[in-house]
Amino acid sequence: MSYPRLLSIQSHVSSGRVGQKCAVFPLSLLGYEVDEINTVNYSTHTGHQGWKGHKTTPEQINMLLVALQSHTMWDKILTGYIPDKK
């Protein structure tokens, strides 16, 4: 059986329920094979005091996208938080 593939490009937090944390599980339950590219890696949502982490650069996102495209085709793409305009 072949499952539809989806690429999710959005934020990731280690603690909390935003971005990839609240997208991947329900999409998997709906039958999607989900590939992820994290646009940021933060400890918590930036609304919480004392959060730490870093943005993924546009070059890093592009590198991951190109590498994934070399062997994967997606039926759908979902985007969320992207930290830069580039």
C-alpha positions, 0 to 999 in steps of 0.5 A: 500500500502506498501512502500519500507523502507530505512535506512539512516545513515549519518550526520545531520546539522541544517543549510545547505544542506548536509547529511540527509538534502539532502537525506531524502526529495528526497528519500521520493519523490521517494516513500521510507519510510526513517528511519534515524540515524544521525552520527553527529549533527552539526550546519553547515558543518564543512567547515563553520567557527564557526560550533558547534556540536557533533559526535554520538558515535559508541555505540550510533549508535549501540544502535539505530540500534539494537533498530530499527532492533527489529521492522523494516526490510529495503529494502536498506541502505544508508550510508554517513559520519561516523566519526569513524572507529570503 
